[in-house]
């Protein structure tokens, strides 16, 4: 019986014992070697290639499999999983209070 090398990160073997590794589809990742499928990144992250996920930075949120900016005048904490995390920038709240 031959020894198998596990598929590297970013790829997978559909069946255990398979000799062929396949790359993950766009937007999916295989974060470690030896996997039998690809997954989405965790909430608040986006794929960086097929082997790594990166956190959405402050002022962005996860939509689908990518990080997108909050609308103008809004910000969010890092790793925001949805647009609900985008809140008015504090300086705009103070400006509104001063103007009232």
SVG drawing of the C-alpha trace seen along z (x, -y; Angstrom):
<svg xmlns="http://www.w3.org/2000/svg" viewBox="-32 -74 36 76">
<polyline fill="none" stroke="black" stroke-width="0.4" points="0.0,0.0 1.3,-3.4 1.6,-6.3 -0.5,-9.3 0.6,-12.9 -2.3,-15.1 -3.5,-17.8 -2.0,-21.1 -3.9,-24.1 -6.1,-25.7 -7.0,-22.3 -8.8,-19.1 -9.3,-15.5 -13.0,-14.7 -12.6,-11.2 -10.2,-9.8 -7.4,-7.9 -7.8,-9.9 -4.6,-10.7 -5.8,-14.0 -6.1,-17.3 -8.5,-19.9 -8.4,-23.7 -11.1,-25.3 -13.6,-27.3 -13.5,-31.1 -14.7,-32.4 -14.0,-29.1 -11.0,-28.0 -9.2,-24.9 -7.4,-26.3 -5.4,-23.2 -3.9,-20.3 -5.6,-16.9 -9.2,-18.2 -12.0,-16.5 -13.8,-19.8 -13.7,-23.6 -15.5,-25.9 -16.6,-29.5 -14.5,-31.8 -15.8,-32.5 -18.2,-35.4 -16.5,-38.8 -13.8,-37.4 -13.1,-37.1 -11.0,-34.7 -7.5,-35.7 -6.8,-33.2 -7.9,-29.6 -5.8,-28.9 -6.3,-31.9 -9.0,-34.1 -8.5,-37.7 -10.6,-39.8 -12.8,-42.5 -11.2,-45.7 -12.9,-48.5 -15.3,-50.4 -16.2,-47.3 -18.6,-44.3 -19.0,-40.9 -21.4,-40.6 -21.4,-37.2 -17.8,-36.1 -16.2,-39.5 -15.7,-42.6 -17.4,-45.7 -17.3,-49.3 -20.1,-50.8 -22.0,-53.6 -20.6,-57.1 -20.7,-58.5 -20.9,-55.1 -18.2,-52.8 -18.0,-49.4 -15.7,-47.4 -13.2,-44.9 -14.7,-41.5 -18.2,-42.8 -20.4,-40.0 -23.2,-42.1 -24.3,-45.7 -26.2,-45.9 -22.8,-46.6 -22.3,-49.8 -23.2,-52.7 -23.0,-56.5 -19.4,-57.8 -19.1,-59.3 -18.0,-62.7 -21.2,-63.0 -23.3,-62.3 -21.5,-65.1 -21.9,-67.5 -25.6,-66.8 -25.9,-67.4 -24.1,-70.7 -26.3,-71.9 -29.5,-71.1"/>
</svg>
